[in-house]
Amino acid sequence: MIKTNIYLPVWKKYKPAILNMMKESTNEITEYQLSRHEFESIGDRPKAGFSFKLVIKNGKFINNIDGTAVARDLFIVLNESKTARSLFNLYCYQINLTNDFKLLIQILK
């Protein structure tokens, strides 16, 4: 049986910081160092890794994130937030998680 939404608790923990980053990213890329062990203790992705790129425009992701539960779960958590939904309607966001677990958020123009 495939486990679904296993990264929701981690993203919910980081949600306040991510929302602040989204607000601050109007003029620059914002960056936040996440904890590698939190993700590795939940998911088993040694070959695929955890990195992703998520592009959100008008409240919908516009790139293919089918292969990454990490990105899908982040989108679910952010979509639960009224603040995030209103920001998604104002701006097109790109959210990246790098191989060294840096979360980068920027507004695409």
FENKA-V497682 format. One record per residue. N is the residue number from 1. RES is the residue in three letters. SS is DSSP state (2 for helix, 1 for strand, 0 for the rest). PHI is phi in whole degrees, -180 to 180 (none if undefined). Layout:
BEGIN
n->N res->RES ss->SS phi->PHI
n->N res->RES ss->SS phi->PHI
END
This chain:
BEGIN
n->1 res->MET ss->0 phi->none
n->2 res->ILE ss->0 phi->-84
n->3 res->LYS ss->0 phi->-81
n->4 res->THR ss->0 phi->-116
n->5 res->ASN ss->0 phi->57
n->6 res->ILE ss->0 phi->-73
n->7 res->TYR ss->0 phi->-95
n->8 res->LEU ss->2 phi->-55
n->9 res->PRO ss->2 phi->-61
n->10 res->VAL ss->2 phi->-67
n->11 res->TRP ss->2 phi->-66
n->12 res->LYS ss->2 phi->-65
n->13 res->LYS ss->2 phi->-63
n->14 res->TYR ss->2 phi->-88
n->15 res->LYS ss->2 phi->-54
n->16 res->PRO ss->2 phi->-59
n->17 res->ALA ss->2 phi->-66
n->18 res->ILE ss->2 phi->-66
n->19 res->LEU ss->2 phi->-62
n->20 res->ASN ss->2 phi->-63
n->21 res->MET ss->2 phi->-62
n->22 res->MET ss->2 phi->-62
n->23 res->LYS ss->2 phi->-67
n->24 res->GLU ss->2 phi->-81
n->25 res->SER ss->0 phi->-83
n->26 res->THR ss->0 phi->-64
n->27 res->ASN ss->0 phi->-115
n->28 res->GLU ss->0 phi->-159
n->29 res->ILE ss->0 phi->-77
n->30 res->THR ss->1 phi->-102
n->31 res->GLU ss->1 phi->-137
n->32 res->TYR ss->1 phi->-143
n->33 res->GLN ss->1 phi->-85
n->34 res->LEU ss->0 phi->-92
n->35 res->SER ss->0 phi->-94
n->36 res->ARG ss->2 phi->-55
n->37 res->HIS ss->2 phi->-64
n->38 res->GLU ss->2 phi->-64
n->39 res->PHE ss->2 phi->-79
n->40 res->GLU ss->2 phi->-67
n->41 res->SER ss->0 phi->-74
n->42 res->ILE ss->0 phi->-94
n->43 res->GLY ss->0 phi->-112
n->44 res->ASP ss->0 phi->-113
n->45 res->ARG ss->0 phi->-130
n->46 res->PRO ss->0 phi->-62
n->47 res->LYS ss->0 phi->-85
n->48 res->ALA ss->0 phi->-77
n->49 res->GLY ss->0 phi->77
n->50 res->PHE ss->0 phi->-114
n->51 res->SER ss->0 phi->-67
n->52 res->PHE ss->1 phi->-159
n->53 res->LYS ss->1 phi->-129
n->54 res->LEU ss->1 phi->-122
n->55 res->VAL ss->1 phi->-114
n->56 res->ILE ss->1 phi->-121
n->57 res->LYS ss->1 phi->-134
n->58 res->ASN ss->0 phi->53
n->59 res->GLY ss->0 phi->80
n->60 res->LYS ss->1 phi->-129
n->61 res->PHE ss->1 phi->-78
n->62 res->ILE ss->0 phi->-109
n->63 res->ASN ss->0 phi->-114
n->64 res->ASN ss->0 phi->-82
n->65 res->ILE ss->0 phi->-117
n->66 res->ASP ss->0 phi->-58
n->67 res->GLY ss->0 phi->-86
n->68 res->THR ss->0 phi->-131
n->69 res->ALA ss->2 phi->-64
n->70 res->VAL ss->2 phi->-61
n->71 res->ALA ss->2 phi->-69
n->72 res->ARG ss->2 phi->-59
n->73 res->ASP ss->2 phi->-68
n->74 res->LEU ss->2 phi->-62
n->75 res->PHE ss->2 phi->-60
n->76 res->ILE ss->2 phi->-60
n->77 res->VAL ss->2 phi->-64
n->78 res->LEU ss->2 phi->-67
n->79 res->ASN ss->2 phi->-68
n->80 res->GLU ss->0 phi->-76
n->81 res->SER ss->0 phi->-94
n->82 res->LYS ss->2 phi->-62
n->83 res->THR ss->2 phi->-62
n->84 res->ALA ss->2 phi->-62
n->85 res->ARG ss->2 phi->-61
n->86 res->SER ss->2 phi->-68
n->87 res->LEU ss->2 phi->-67
n->88 res->PHE ss->2 phi->-63
n->89 res->ASN ss->2 phi->-78
n->90 res->LEU ss->2 phi->-92
n->91 res->TYR ss->0 phi->-133
n->92 res->CYS ss->1 phi->-99
n->93 res->TYR ss->1 phi->-103
n->94 res->GLN ss->1 phi->-116
n->95 res->ILE ss->1 phi->-120
n->96 res->ASN ss->1 phi->-119
n->97 res->LEU ss->1 phi->-115
n->98 res->THR ss->0 phi->-85
n->99 res->ASN ss->0 phi->-62
n->100 res->ASP ss->0 phi->-97
n->101 res->PHE ss->0 phi->65
n->102 res->LYS ss->1 phi->-94
n->103 res->LEU ss->1 phi->-95
n->104 res->LEU ss->1 phi->-115
n->105 res->ILE ss->1 phi->-128
n->106 res->GLN ss->1 phi->-145
n->107 res->ILE ss->1 phi->-96
n->108 res->LEU ss->1 phi->-88
n->109 res->LYS ss->0 phi->-110
END
